[in-house]
Amino acid sequence: MAVSQTLASKEKQKPPVAYSSIMRRMTSRVNQLHDELALESVTNIEFEQSSRRSFEFLQCQVRTLKEAFNTLTDTILEELDILSTNTRGELWRLDERQAGFEKALLREAHEQG
């Protein structure tokens, strides 16, 4: 019996090899996952910064386009106003000429008649 007790006490004193191996593997895997997460975090930050720069650039482009369209609209409205004024003036002159011709025709008709 002394021999069996000695073997049993030896087994109890020996550190379990399987658990330390599992712990090393788990620690290694946790460290690997930590490194992957850190790399992904850096990649996400770079993506967010790039997205922000792209958004700011596009926002500036939209603002420039809005200003250009506003300028174009203002210019077209000014041109239409000038065209309208010129057309009214021409129509008024044509009315005056026509009235002059009508008066001349009436005078002639009256003088001949």
Disulfide bonds with the S-S distance in Angstrom:
none
